[in-house]
């Protein structure tokens, strides 16, 4: 599927002139199947609050591996949403695309030894996301 950066030049220029150029919205987190709604999946960044996302809103999903969640794992993915159509949806897409969460101070002592062991096996570019997911779900062994 085409990404915003793959837009043909004339289409890009038209969107630019009409002020409807919206950066693609990409989120990274865990997913699981929505059992009672087959055309939706559940998404969470930290294995706590799960949000239902209809698949028709999604442009693409990239499988990045797995992420720890309490005593089990979930697929870790990057989801790119389809281009929003309504003015309200475009406004929210702009907000989400520009949002950068504040840095989270993760120290060795704030993580359980099980999460530290799991995250050591992640590729270098994914270790921080693994640790961030662990921080909220460590079972309580904060010995590091």
Secondary structure as GFF3:
##gff-version 3
##sequence-region A 1 144
A	DSSP	three_ten_helix	4	6	.	.	.	ID=ss1
A	DSSP	alpha_helix	9	17	.	.	.	ID=ss2
A	DSSP	beta_strand	26	33	.	.	.	ID=ss3
A	DSSP	beta_strand	40	44	.	.	.	ID=ss4
A	DSSP	beta_strand	51	54	.	.	.	ID=ss5
A	DSSP	three_ten_helix	55	57	.	.	.	ID=ss6
A	DSSP	beta_strand	58	69	.	.	.	ID=ss7
A	DSSP	beta_strand	72	81	.	.	.	ID=ss8
A	DSSP	alpha_helix	87	98	.	.	.	ID=ss9
A	DSSP	three_ten_helix	108	110	.	.	.	ID=ss10
A	DSSP	alpha_helix	113	120	.	.	.	ID=ss11
A	DSSP	three_ten_helix	124	126	.	.	.	ID=ss12
A	DSSP	alpha_helix	127	135	.	.	.	ID=ss13
###
